[in-house]
Amino acid sequence: MNIIFSCYCRIFQTALKVALPFLPYRDPEIIPKIKEIPSVLKGNGLQHPLIVTDKTIRGLGLTEGLTEALQGENIPYALYDGVVANPTTDNVEEALLLYQKDRCDCLIAFGGGSPMDCAKGVGARIARPGKQLNDLKGILKVLHKTPVLIAIPTTAGTGSETTLACVIVDSRTRHKYAINDFPLIPSYAVLDESVTMTLPEHVVATTGMDALTHGIEAYIGKSGNSTTRRDALEAIRLIFENLEESYTNATPASRKNMLLAAHKAGRAFSKAYVGYVHALAHALGGKYDTPHGLANAVILPLVLREYGETVHKKLYEIALYCGLVKEDTPHAQAAQLLIARIEGMNESFGIPKHLNMIREIDISELSRYAYREANPLYPVPVLWDREKLAEMYRRIGDIAPQTK
């Protein structure tokens, strides 16, 4: 990477880190059970929510507890269930039209990260009616107050119920981009394990690895503080202790702990940001509709190995906190043991080592999108240029390096 731009990236990231204690971050208020939502709405003087979800969630009957609770308190609602796996600008516009048509006054996102991102996009458009979503990408461009958003995660992975990020795919160009601003942080998060009990195993695995990626990238980046590092460590430990049980046995305790882990990881990365794992994964989601958790799971160990000794100490600290190594374990050895633990989890979940949908012809475009997303915002341990990101895509796709 050009040395001048490298310096600019680090100055930009340092400025954000210094500003962090003074920025208007807030944690959403936790609601333990869905049945408590009507009283929360009434307490805020809200009368007509728009529920944003997808057809799978609705088809599984997971929204019935919410709709029955609303009906029991005579609270009318509108429901949009058209959200796709990587929500698009068309999804947002369709949900916005329904919100306006039914004269809704608040939002309830029900599902994984996709419904939450769609609902946040609706909130952004309501706050800035004169702007298109593309005009709001980047940081601090919403600025205005959004409607109250209650987020109900049905997967323990995205942490979107805590974050200021809204990730959207442009329906025309298929470019995936993020909108980041404080008004997008949900007002409430409902951590009710009952809605996660019937999740398919592969969803439990990939969303859990998504949460693990959030925690690790937040911890190893250069913009964290004592609070984000504590949240990240607690999240990572909970995931190592509960994800495999949540995958194989689905106990209420393990599912609740995974919801807490995803929530803590979300709190960590919303302040400390993520890194190249996410930048690489987001471009794949936009181009091929690759599920985000799956992409993160595959990419995480590859990127951690490539970071090399720059992350050995922090990976040692993670491994020590989680009881994977002893205090006298050399940093490099601890780092390799931690990465091997991640790879072992992937293998036990049936997650592949590579993503074979990647085509050489697409790598230039993918690396350009990943580069633009990551730099200068993400406080990564090592700065990479487009050529390095292209090399990583070839490793992710198990594509032979190009010969010059």
Secondary structure, DSSP 8 states (H G I E B T S, - for coil): --HHHHHHHHHHHHHHHHHGGGS-----EEES-GGGHHHHHHHTT---EEEE-BHHHHHTTTTHHHHHHHHHTT---EEE-B--SS-BHHHHHHHHHHHHHTT--EEEEEESHHHHHHHHHHHHHHH-TTS-GGGG-EES---S----EEEEESSSS--GGG-SEEEEE-TTT--EEEEE-GGGS-SEEE--GGGGTT--HHHHHHHHHHHHHHHHHHHHSSS--HHHHHHHHHHHHHHHHHHHHHHHT--HHHHHHHHHHHHHHHHHHHHH---HHHHHHHHHHHHH---HHHHHHHHHHHHHHHHGGGGHHHHHHHHHHTTSS-TTS-HHHHHHHHHHHHHHHHHHTT--SS-TT--GGGHHHHHHHHHHHHTTTS--SS---HHHHHHHHHHHTT------
